[in-house]
Amino acid sequence: MDYTIQEFEKINDSRGDLVVFLKSDELKEQDRTFGQIYFVTFHGENQIRGEHYHKHWREWFGVVSGKILVRLKDVRTGEKEEIIIDADHSKYVRLETGPYVVHGFKSLSEYAAMINYANGMWSENDTFAHPLFNQEWDEE
């Protein structure tokens, strides 16, 4: 499955934390085209966002507040992964997903927020719904 988890140091002082989310020299040449940056919030526990995939985009996600359960599924192979990303972790965690990887997010805290960079512009022609938070997850 085409995804990567990376950890980064948080630079912190009395004012708070500073984390470099993504640098151009970390991107492959084909991913350096600017797409969109999102700020996604979850108001309440068990709120679900995402649950879709793209055929052409790569995306990078970082949890900046709260705790989020991430489910990933490769629609081509059926391979699945489940990850918890917690903003209170001692290191910053960034998730990168590639094409054909369904990504779904469920808040595990009362409030959560993510930053998301996509290397393409949103298009309904390249966004395909695929539920991940259903009863069949463990049965598949």
Order of alpha helices (4+ residues) and beta strands (2+ residues): beta-beta-beta-beta-beta-beta-beta-beta-beta-beta-beta-beta
